Amino acid sequence: MSAEIEVRQARLTDLDDLALLFDGYRQFYLQPSDVDGARRFLSDRFEHLQSVIFIAFVDGRALGFTQLYPSFSSVSMQRLYILNDLFVHADGRRHGLGRLLLRAAAAFGRTVGAKELQLQTALDNHAAQALYESEGWIREQSFYVYELSLKPK
């Protein structure tokens, strides 16, 4: 028997499911669990229209999400999106949810006329890299990424 899979743009009514997934995503990156903080953070993104989130369900259970943040290219004078978060709960892996979430993000970007999607991933996250490359993502070879911490020293 095959699972029923649904991937769609998230709504505010999905906030509780998203908060649990977002908390799991943060724990994957060794952050302490904070479901209430996750809920507040995501609620702010919805309230201020600061991101676009897609959510994946397997048999009605929320098991994955991706979050896109809008940005712009000054050189091309076009919109782009930063795919900042992609997470599939362990119970949802091996159903192709990551691939479906990437495709939903790309379809959304095309629909709104974005120039491109961008993402960053850890150097040792080979499984994610293989997924991205299998979906046509190309690793940047022309630029270095720099960061400046703004936290007080």
C-alpha positions in Angstrom: 0.0 0.0 0.0 1.5 3.4 -1.0 1.4 6.5 1.2 -0.6 9.5 0.3 1.8 12.4 -0.1 0.8 16.1 -0.2 3.1 19.1 -0.6 1.6 22.6 -0.6 2.3 26.1 0.5 1.9 26.3 4.3 -0.8 28.4 5.9 -1.0 30.0 9.3 -3.3 27.0 10.4 -0.2 24.8 9.9 1.7 26.7 12.5 1.7 24.0 15.2 2.9 21.3 12.8 5.5 23.7 11.4 6.8 24.6 14.8 7.5 21.0 15.6 9.2 20.4 12.3 11.2 23.6 12.7 12.3 22.6 16.2 13.5 19.3 14.8 15.4 21.1 12.1 17.1 23.3 14.7 17.9 20.3 16.8 19.5 18.6 13.7 21.9 21.6 13.8 22.6 21.0 17.5 20.4 23.8 18.8 18.4 23.2 22.0 14.7 22.3 21.6 12.4 25.4 21.8 9.0 24.7 20.3 7.5 27.9 21.7 10.4 29.9 20.2 10.0 28.1 16.9 6.2 29.0 16.9 6.9 32.7 17.6 9.6 32.8 14.9 7.4 31.2 12.3 4.4 33.3 13.3 6.4 36.4 12.8 7.4 35.3 9.3 3.7 34.7 8.4 2.6 38.0 10.0 5.1 40.1 8.2 5.0 38.1 5.0 8.8 37.5 5.3 9.0 34.0 4.0 7.3 31.4 1.9 7.0 27.9 3.5 6.0 24.7 1.8 5.0 21.7 4.0 4.9 18.0 3.2 2.4 15.5 4.6 2.5 11.7 4.4 -0.9 10.2 5.2 -2.0 13.5 6.7 1.0 13.8 9.0 3.3 16.8 8.6 6.8 15.4 8.0 8.8 18.0 6.1 9.1 21.6 5.2 11.2 24.1 3.3 11.3 27.9 3.9 12.2 30.5 1.3 13.3 34.0 2.1 12.9 36.8 -0.6 16.0 38.7 -1.7 17.1 40.6 -4.8 20.0 40.8 -7.2 21.2 44.3 -7.7 23.2 43.3 -10.8 20.4 41.7 -12.6 17.7 43.8 -10.9 15.6 40.7 -10.3 14.0 38.9 -7.4 15.5 35.7 -6.0 14.8 33.4 -3.1 17.1 31.9 -0.5 16.1 28.4 0.3 17.2 28.6 3.9 15.6 25.6 5.5 14.9 22.1 4.2 14.0 19.4 6.7 12.3 16.0 6.6 11.5 14.2 9.8 13.2 10.8 10.1 9.7 9.2 9.8 9.2 10.8 6.4 12.5 9.9 4.8 12.6 7.6 1.9 9.3 9.0 0.5 11.0 11.6 -1.7 9.7 14.5 0.4 12.9 16.5 0.1 12.8 16.2 -3.6 9.1 17.2 -3.7 9.8 20.2 -1.5 12.6 21.3 -3.7 10.4 21.0 -6.7 7.6 23.0 -5.0 10.0 25.7 -4.2 11.3 25.9 -7.7 7.8 25.9 -9.2 6.9 28.8 -6.9 10.0 30.7 -7.9 9.2 30.3 -11.6 5.5 31.3 -11.0 6.5 34.6 -9.3 9.2 35.3 -11.9 12.2 34.9 -9.7 15.7 34.8 -11.3 16.9 31.9 -9.2 16.9 30.0 -5.9 20.0 29.9 -3.7 21.0 27.7 -0.8 24.0 26.8 1.3 24.7 23.5 2.9 27.4 22.1 5.1 30.5 20.8 3.4 30.0 17.3 4.9 26.3 17.0 4.1 26.9 14.7 1.2 23.3 13.3 1.1 21.8 16.8 0.7 24.4 17.7 -1.9 23.6 14.6 -3.9 19.9 15.5 -3.8 20.4 19.1 -4.8 22.7 18.1 -7.7 20.2 15.4 -8.9 17.6 18.2 -9.1 19.8 20.4 -11.3 21.3 22.7 -8.6 24.8 23.7 -9.5 27.5 24.3 -6.8 28.8 27.9 -7.0 32.4 28.0 -8.2 32.8 31.8 -8.7 32.3 33.4 -5.3 33.4 33.0 -1.8 30.8 33.4 1.0 31.9 35.6 3.9 30.1 36.2 7.2 30.4 39.0 9.7 29.1 38.3 13.2 27.3 41.2 14.7 27.1 39.8 18.2 28.9 41.8 20.8 32.4 40.4 21.6 
